[in-house]
Amino acid sequence: MEVNEIQALIEMFERSTLSELTLERGGERLILKRDPVQGGVKASSASVKATANPVAPAPAPASIPTAPTSPVSTAEKVPEKLEGYVVKSPIVGTFYRRPGPNEEPYVVVGDRVEKGDTVCLVEAMKVMNEIKSEQSGIVEKILVEDGKPVEYGQALLVLKAG
């Protein structure tokens, strides 16, 4: 099983509601389980085939002096509590507000969104994934800038009832 196949399976598993997935193919077995405490995905593999050309371990990074950092204010450390329905990223990738560079954004603050409407895109492994709202409401905040990386479960935008 190739690494890109495993990554694609993990992404599909994260988007699903499955709690466990076992895949056996050609003497290889991949088991994906959802961590009930953290909601993350654990992957384990039994009988992984060896590659013909083993890769040497990467050299340890050299120690790089860092510039002194200024203390972070308390306001930056504590995330604000978001009121309303929060649309979260189902995958790790790059956030896009519009379907193309010269097109209008899917939504802007103040827009009415119906359940099932596409509100943004998250690109992962050169695949554009439409993020759809699971609830109707009015766009109150857009929390991520266009073209910025997002993490799994990161809040993208907030809808208020209306």
N, C-alpha and C positions, 0 to 999 in steps of 0.2 A: 504494500500500500504506500503510495507516495505521500509526501508531507502536505502537498496542496489538497489532496483528497481528504486527508484527516482534518485539515483546517476547515474545509468546506462542510464536512460532517459536523464538526463542533459548532460552527455558526448556525447550521440548520437545527441542531439539537437545542441550542440556546433560544432560538425563536419558537421552538415547539413547547408543548405543555407536558412532554414525556418526562418521567422521573428517571428512567434508565433506558439505555440502548446498548445492545450487544450485536456486533457485526463480526461474522466469521467468513473469511474468504481465503482460499488457497493456503491453508495452514496458519493463517494469521488471525488473531482475534483482537478486536478493539471494543472496550467497554467504556461507555460514558454514563456517569451517574451525576445527578443533581445533588449538591450539598444542601440538605434540608435546613441547616442553620444559616448559612450565608447566601444561599440561592445560586451559588456559582456552579461550575461544571468541573468534575474531576475526570480525568482521562487515564486509563491504564491500558497497557497492552501486554498480551502474552504472546510468545512466539513471534517476535519481530524479526524479519529477515535481515541478515547482515548485508551491508553494501560491499561491492567488489573493491572499491577504492576507499578505505577508511580515511576519515578526515582527521588531521592532526589538531590537537586542542589549540585554541587561540591563545596567543601570548598574553600574559597578564598586562593590563594597562599600566603605563608609566604613571608615576605620581605627578600630578599636575598641580602646581600651587593655585589656590583659588583666591579671588579677591575677597576682602572682608565683606560680609553681608550686613545689611542694615536690619535691625529688628523688624519683624512683621507686626503690623498693628493687630489688635484683637479683632477688629472688624473684618480683616481679611482672613483670619483663621477660622472664625465661626461662620458656617454657611447660614444664609438667611432661611427662615422657614417659609416654604412656598405654600401659598393658599390656593386652593382650587385643584383641578385635575392636571397632573404633570405628565407630559408626553416624554417618555424615556427612550434612549437608544437601545435597540435590541442586540446591537453588535458593536464591535470596535471598528472605527473607520473614520472617514472624513465627512463632515456635515455640509450640506448644501441646501440653501433656501429656495433655489430655483431649478427648473429642469435643464436649463442650458445657460451659458454665460450671457447671452443677450435677451433672455426671457424674463418675464415678471416673476417675482417670488410666488411660491404656492400660497403663502399667507403673510399678512402684515398685522401688526397690533391693531385690534379693533374688528378684525374680520370674524364673521360667523362661520363656524366649522361644524359640519354634521358628522355623525359617526360614520367611519369608513372613508372620509375625505383624506387625500394625501396632503400632508402638512410640510414635508421636507424629504430630502434624500440623505442616505448615509452610504457612501461608497466604501466597499470592502473588497479587496482583491480584484480591482477593476470592474466590479459589478455594482451597478446603481440599485440600491434597495429603497423602494418607496416606503416611507414611514406614514402609516395611516392612524388617524385619531380613533381611539376606541370609545370616545364619548363626544357628544355634541357640546358646544359652548362657544364662547367668544375669546379670541386670542388676547391674553392679558400681557404676557411677556414672552420675548424670544431671548433665550438665555445663552445661545452660542452664536458666534460670528460665522458668517459664510466662509467656507474653506478651512475651518479649524478642525483639528482632530477631536474625536469624541471616544469615550470609553463605554463599555457595556454597562447599561443601567444609568448612564449619565442623563440628567434632566436636560431636555432640549427646549421645551416651551411650556407655558402654563396657560390653561384654559379656565375661564370662570363660567359658572352656570349662567345661562341666559338664552 
